[in-house]
Amino acid sequence: MAECLAAVITAFNQELELQRIPLPQLAPNSILIRVDAATLCGTDTHRWQGHFGTPPFIPGHETCGTIVELRGDLRDITGEPLRVGDRIISSYPSCGHCYYCTVLHQVSLCPAVTIFGEAKPSELLGGCAEYHYFPPGGSIVRVPDEVPPPLAASAACALRTVMNAYEQLGRVESHETVAVLGSGPLGLYALASARDRGARRVLIIGAPEARLAVAKQWGADAVLNLDATPALSDRVTWVRDQTGGRGADIVFQCAVTSVLPEAIEMVRPNGRVVSIGIGGGPATLSPTMFKQVRINMVVMAEPRHFYQAIDFLATRRTRFNFDRIISGTYTLDKTTEALRKMASFEEVKPLILPRLAS
């Protein structure tokens, strides 16, 4: 039986093991891709650190690859036939017949949704491998030539989640100020999207300085270094000073869930808060925070958001230097190093190539 190489998390906070994984037999309407690029995000770090997930598993849920085998008459999200040699990303497969899939059309909430990057190695559902299996039930998005594989991979989590967030948020008015908490991939893509949607001003709070440098290049009007401003009261004052004393019209929480109270402190009365970042412990809300604020809690994304993310990268590439978000390149045998640097905020978004160091 044919095999492929994969980096496997066998224990939390430990070195990943390189293992040979048999290639799966394709179910009807499924696809096998050769991985072109996998990128890591904070969720992969949380899984490696043991915040959720059960070893062993292959990390990586942001994957772009080329079809090497498919079973059935399959089409992409626009209805075009898929063929061997097409470069693609995939949404998470869902059951297709539950209440969330058929009535609400929110397949990311399907109780049977298959999430990449946390399954047992034999299922080959993680990007840190030479090949990746896409089971039936997902929507396939073809990647155009103008979007390089590393950026297409990043669209499969961070950017598609931001697309979902802005859909839930609704219109951004030309007089509104958007504040973004967190300068990782979620925060940077939220910043670019706010700029693209015509916000009057965009503020960002984050660290380290390397991430803030990307934020400045992408059009942030003002940045605040979190490391240099440890006091919450100082950060809230900074946002209010930037907004005529009112607070931001819209605040994106792109850090961790425990930062949600800070986002509520920074938004103006009757403003809007969008919470994306996860982890960091529980969030405690004070009664003084309730000031007629609308809060949207965003969970993953729907297939259309994967398509919108790829389109955003393809059509806005002359306005934003998206390549800046890919901060370091690693091979499969260096995946542990990439996760460690991601955990210590030394990386923005590491790229994992499906080969060994020469």
Secondary structure, DSSP 8 states (H G I E B T S, - for coil): --EEEEEEB-STTS--EEEEEE-----TT-EEEEEEEEE--HHHHHHHHTSS--SSB----EEEEEEEEE-SS-B-TTS-B--TT-EEEE-----SSSHHHHTS--GGG-TT---TTSS-GGG---SSBSEEEE-TT--EEE--TTS-HHHHHHIIIIIHHHHHHHHHH----TT-EEEEE--SHHHHHHHHHHHHTT-SEEEEEE--HHHHHHHHHTT-SEEEEGGG---HHHHHHHHHHHTTTS-EEEEEE-S-GGGHHHHHHHEEEEEEEEE----SS-----GGG-SS-EEEE--S--HHHHHHHHHHHHHSTTTS-GGGG--EEEEGGGHHHHHHHHHTT--SSEEEESS---
